[in-house]
Amino acid sequence: MSDVSVLPGSLAVRNLFEDLLGREVTVSPGDPLSAEEVRTATVAIFTDAGQKIYAAMGLQLSLAANAGAALGLLPAGAAEDSIDEKQLFPNLAENVFELCNIFTSLLNKEGGPHVKLYQVIYPGMELPSDARAVLLALGRRLDLMCEVSRYGKGKLSLSLAP
């Protein structure tokens, strides 16, 4: 089978966020999450049918909190409180899990492996070293700055496993 793994485009990411959150989302090229930022990020681990890591996506705490609050129709203050306390509150985490699960639709392509959300790692939890390596790897990756209207912005880094 040929490799049909393709990174989603920034437009597809923006459209998914806007459709899901029901508000304007601005997406622009961004810097990758740093090793230090990964410690407080929410990381989604995607696997193929053989349970092999296919991709890792990191959401900076500010983006996870803002997107989680917007998805739950919570006031922006809920996200700000979460960011100030450097943790993702459970109600926001539940919404971010759903966002990550729906994000899987951007990774599944006709003729490609079936990709599914395996696990979401929240700030304060131990990130498996293999997922960390994939997230920080150079190569097939997408790094964006996403701004959720009336909430705030943060980094999104997606990296496909080699």
C-alpha positions as CSV (number, residue, x, y, z in Angstrom):
1,M,0.0,0.0,0.0
2,S,1.3,3.4,-0.8
3,D,1.6,6.0,1.8
4,V,-1.5,8.2,1.6
5,S,-0.9,10.0,4.9
6,V,-1.5,13.6,4.3
7,L,-1.5,16.5,6.7
8,P,-4.7,18.4,6.8
9,G,-4.5,21.9,5.5
10,S,-4.9,25.0,7.6
11,L,-8.2,25.7,5.9
12,A,-9.6,22.3,6.8
13,V,-8.5,22.9,10.5
14,R,-10.1,26.3,10.5
15,N,-13.4,24.9,9.0
16,L,-13.5,22.1,11.5
17,F,-13.0,24.5,14.4
18,E,-15.6,27.0,13.1
19,D,-18.2,24.3,12.4
20,L,-17.7,22.7,15.8
21,L,-17.4,25.9,17.9
22,G,-20.1,27.8,15.9
23,R,-18.0,31.0,15.8
24,E,-15.2,32.6,13.7
25,V,-11.8,31.0,14.1
26,T,-8.7,32.6,12.6
27,V,-5.8,30.2,11.7
28,S,-2.3,31.3,10.7
29,P,1.1,29.7,10.5
30,G,2.6,29.3,13.9
31,D,5.6,28.1,15.8
32,P,5.7,24.5,17.0
33,L,5.0,23.8,20.6
34,S,8.3,23.9,22.5
35,A,9.3,21.0,24.8
36,E,8.5,23.3,27.8
37,E,5.0,24.0,26.4
38,V,4.3,20.3,25.8
39,R,4.3,19.8,29.6
40,T,1.2,22.0,30.0
41,A,-0.4,21.1,26.7
42,T,-3.3,18.8,25.9
43,V,-2.0,16.1,23.6
44,A,-4.2,13.8,21.5
45,I,-2.6,10.5,20.4
46,F,-4.0,9.0,17.2
47,T,-3.4,5.4,16.2
48,D,-4.0,3.1,13.2
49,A,-5.8,-0.2,13.4
50,G,-2.7,-1.9,14.6
51,Q,-2.4,0.5,17.6
52,K,0.7,2.1,16.1
53,I,1.0,5.8,16.7
54,Y,-0.1,7.6,13.6
55,A,0.0,11.2,14.8
56,A,0.1,13.4,17.8
57,M,-1.6,16.7,18.2
58,G,-0.7,19.2,20.9
59,L,-2.9,22.1,21.9
60,Q,-1.4,24.8,24.0
61,L,-3.2,25.2,27.3
62,S,-4.7,28.5,26.2
63,L,-6.1,27.0,23.0
64,A,-7.5,24.0,24.8
65,A,-9.1,26.2,27.4
66,N,-10.5,28.6,24.9
67,A,-11.8,26.0,22.5
68,G,-13.2,23.9,25.4
69,A,-15.1,26.9,26.8
70,A,-16.4,28.0,23.4
71,L,-17.6,24.4,22.6
72,G,-19.4,24.3,25.9
73,L,-20.9,27.8,25.4
74,L,-19.2,28.9,28.6
75,P,-18.1,32.4,29.2
76,A,-14.5,33.4,28.2
77,G,-13.8,33.8,31.9
78,A,-14.0,30.1,32.4
79,A,-11.1,29.7,30.0
80,E,-9.2,32.5,31.6
81,D,-9.5,30.9,35.0
82,S,-8.3,27.6,33.7
83,I,-5.3,29.3,32.0
84,D,-4.5,31.3,35.2
85,E,-4.5,28.1,37.2
86,K,-2.4,26.3,34.6
87,Q,-4.8,23.3,34.4
88,L,-7.6,22.3,32.1
89,F,-10.7,22.1,34.2
90,P,-12.7,18.9,33.9
91,N,-15.6,20.5,32.0
92,L,-13.3,22.0,29.5
93,A,-11.3,18.8,29.2
94,E,-14.4,16.9,28.3
95,N,-15.1,19.3,25.5
96,V,-11.6,19.2,24.3
97,F,-11.7,15.4,24.2
98,E,-14.7,15.7,21.9
99,L,-12.9,18.2,19.7
100,C,-9.9,15.8,19.4
101,N,-12.2,12.9,18.6
102,I,-13.9,14.9,15.8
103,F,-10.4,16.0,14.6
104,T,-9.8,12.4,13.6
105,S,-12.0,13.0,10.6
106,L,-9.2,15.2,9.1
107,L,-6.7,12.3,9.4
108,N,-8.8,9.6,7.7
109,K,-8.4,9.5,3.9
110,E,-9.8,7.2,1.4
111,G,-7.3,4.4,0.8
112,G,-5.4,5.3,3.9
113,P,-5.2,3.5,7.3
114,H,-8.2,3.9,9.6
115,V,-7.1,6.4,12.2
116,K,-8.8,6.7,15.6
117,L,-8.3,8.7,18.7
118,Y,-6.4,6.5,21.2
119,Q,-5.9,8.8,24.2
120,V,-5.9,12.4,25.3
121,I,-3.3,13.5,27.7
122,Y,-4.1,16.6,29.8
123,P,-1.8,19.0,31.6
124,G,-0.3,17.3,34.6
125,M,-0.6,13.8,33.2
126,E,2.5,11.9,32.0
127,L,2.9,12.0,28.3
128,P,4.2,8.7,26.9
129,S,7.7,9.2,25.5
130,D,6.9,7.8,22.1
131,A,4.0,10.2,21.7
132,R,6.2,13.0,22.9
133,A,8.9,12.1,20.3
134,V,6.3,12.1,17.5
135,L,4.9,15.5,18.7
136,L,8.3,17.1,18.8
137,A,9.7,15.5,15.6
138,L,10.7,17.5,12.6
139,G,9.1,16.5,9.3
140,R,5.5,15.9,8.4
141,R,3.9,18.5,10.7
142,L,1.5,21.4,10.8
143,D,2.0,24.2,13.3
144,L,-0.7,26.8,13.6
145,M,-1.8,29.7,15.7
146,C,-5.6,29.5,16.2
147,E,-7.7,32.3,17.6
148,V,-11.2,31.6,18.7
149,S,-13.3,34.8,18.3
150,R,-14.2,36.4,21.7
151,Y,-12.2,33.8,23.6
152,G,-8.5,33.8,22.7
153,K,-5.7,32.0,20.9
154,G,-3.1,29.4,21.2
155,K,-0.8,27.0,19.3
156,L,-1.9,23.8,17.6
157,S,0.9,21.4,16.5
158,L,0.1,18.2,14.6
159,S,2.9,15.8,13.7
160,L,2.5,12.6,11.7
161,A,4.6,9.6,12.9
162,P,7.5,8.8,10.6
